[in-house]
């Protein structure tokens, strides 16, 4: 699949409550279609707001967001969104919810997919009788049964036990890969994301701090270990010292002097935690994520 799934330009949201605080501000990025993107960041960073904007549930205070080449309202039938609270009709049965999904999405509905993801959920049980994990499974069954081109998931696996999480994550990856679905998934489970996602957006302080393919972002950074000294010309993200030994995560600027430094590639978790602990580190967006006008300027 080619093209752009989400494109934000100067995107910002300012809520009236809370002293008029900006939740998102000056967010500009592109997400190529067909990617599996991890959306990460601390609580309150703006992840849920960004997903709600892409789903068309919120309007930006400033800037714009385009999805699958149109406004979120124009392409809503091609999007599926599972919010943290997984809103379902509590009085309906599981069967009733699946029938509702089919009736609301007649052009794209796949009963086979929905049934497969729903698994062994008790079909006659009402939604209000289901556990949190069961509601998660049902919400994902409805989302995937729609066969969306863009699937937005906000902390989808938080209330699942490890076994159920692994099972549903595997089913989710298989479905999106088979149909070329663009998946954007927020999560705090960094180790889980490392093996599943090929793209990353780190939101912190209402802005995009890191964006791009995970391999590209990891390749742009190196862990340097050696004597306590300046790491120039490399840009230091985070430095830690133990006695006379210094370990610094740097963004490489040219070759590394291996006569001074021992080098290692960071894990995705190490990369993310270092940037989260160092909010003053400069942002990095790879060319495929940069807005078109910024790519042209370079």
Steps between C-alpha positions, in 0.01 A plus 500: 500500500632847413399848607451676830269370772511805731639845432497772765598862439543740791250293693399624844226447757431734789236395750286767659529341843822471696606860440494471123792260486627382162473121483659488156686785336682545171480131403606447140576154362408241240433133558550285188218259422540134579714548811455357848566804715559516874372822655682544829552763766428576866151542640349831394736538204215522247490145359127447551427848368702432186313174436163670559593771248594241239173316566300820454369506858673831577564813299837672522529843654761587239655326203361203311507124479429299185436127501524270197502807275190668644360647817421250777127562444530424127679168550332383822368176340864404430616554861451293813578637846509317832517748789635423846153464653386275212148647465252221428125470554476339847146370448583310179627145491827405332298366207304825492817708483638288216172535308510875559853509359381321187201732452704816553775394259320307224753582227811376679389270782676166535298272726777241478759744637271626777411146610863393499610791720197461729614143562326330791312802631158390633269611220189533717669699777423870520787743465454625858563144623837471325835547669732779391707258294191358331379849408840566349473189286151597385608857417792369293269251325271788398792716387669231292169369366453840338814435290627857544782654301613681816466344845552725804541330838536685831664278765312197362671225702522668841235285670604163352699232675838416337374190318192672356715803409743283306217318321314816400819681399587211271153504343517877461837487324384221269182685399671832434779334302258301285294806402769768501323687778674800653504449876567771759510366854575686821648297781722519808625144443826590328640147480178381336518773235862429408421176321171611349545851360709624210427869559510731799350828613614626841273774635625704793399844619233518230753464215653223291847435643593195290342378179595250232575138429627322810806366314588849374461658844708230668769526231522876561598443865791329672591423860856623569689364801838635605681762707310801627532756222311706245326290231521773232440508209224254589180635657460362852149387593572360846822439690565292812821472696621219727840584648730582209280336239239692304220348292325740265223452248588722207358589165792430272650789303757326285732210587564395860856491636517135603842561652324697774151354513350156516178503296171310519164535331226595747182299533175674419418514872838660579450755224151599614581517870808713435299751299220504758751566779660778292221733386757756387647268237430625145220336305577260216261420215625290210429623143202270445327657804595864444230723349539549124605866532779411745630225270504749210686756715777249563 
